Amino acid sequence: MALVAAFAVIGGLAIGSAWMGSRMLQEPEVLATAGKAEDGVRAQQKIYDVLRGGARRARGRAHQVILSEAELNAFLARHLAEAAKVPLRLGAVRLVGDGIVEFKGDLPLGQLLSFAELLPAHWLERPVWLHFGARASLEVGADRGQRRYLRLDIERLALGRQPLPVMFLRLLLNPAILSQLRWRLPETVESITIETQMVVIRTAS
C-alpha cells in the first residue's frame, strides 16, 4: 500500500503538464490574516506568559491567554522552520473555529516525502506545498507527571491543490514532518480552544 501511494505521487509529479501533476504544484488558497512584525512580538510575549504559568499557579491565580490569527502567523513565520528542524516555510495558518486549524507551507519535495530515495535527484529541491486541515486537542499523558501536548489530527490532506487520502498520511510524509503534529506544553495548561481567528489557552488556577 505504501508503494501504491508513493508511485501515485511520483506519477502525478512526473506528468506535471497533466491535470493531477499540475495541481500538486499549485499553491493552495488559504484565507488567513497575515501578521506583521509587531504581531510576532506580541505573540512571543504571550507564549512566554504561558510558559511562566507555573509561577501564576503557585499564587493560585487562573490565567487566560488569547493569540490572534495574525499573531500566530507572524510568530510561526519567524520560528516554524527552526522548531520543525526541516526547511518548512509557513504560508498561512487559518483558525477556522470549532477546534479546526487549516495550514499551508512549502518545502523541498525531498524533505517532505518519506520515500525521497525513489525520486530523481533533480526533483529533490523542487518546492511543494503541504496543505492540511486538522483538529486540535489537548492530550494529557497517563504518566505520573501527566505531560501535556497540543495534538493535531489531520482530517484533510493535499499536496498543492491535489487532495490525497488521509489514510496515506503516515506512509507519505517524512517522520520529521509528522513529529510536528504533537507539541509539548507546560503542565499548567488546562485547555486549548481553537475559535474563529483566535486560540484561547487557559492555565490552571
Buried (B, 14 or more C-beta within 10 A) or exposed (E): EEEEBBEBBBEBBEEEEEEBBBBBBBEBEBEBBEBEEEBBBBBBEBBEBBEBBEEBBEEEEEBEBEBBBBBBBBBBBBBBBEEBEBEBEBBBBBBBEEBBBBBBBBBBBBBBBBBBEEBEEEBBEBBBBBBBBBBBBBEBEEEEEEBBBBBBBBEEBBBBBBEBEBEBBEBBBBEBBBEBBEBEBBBBBBEBBBBEBBBEBBBBE
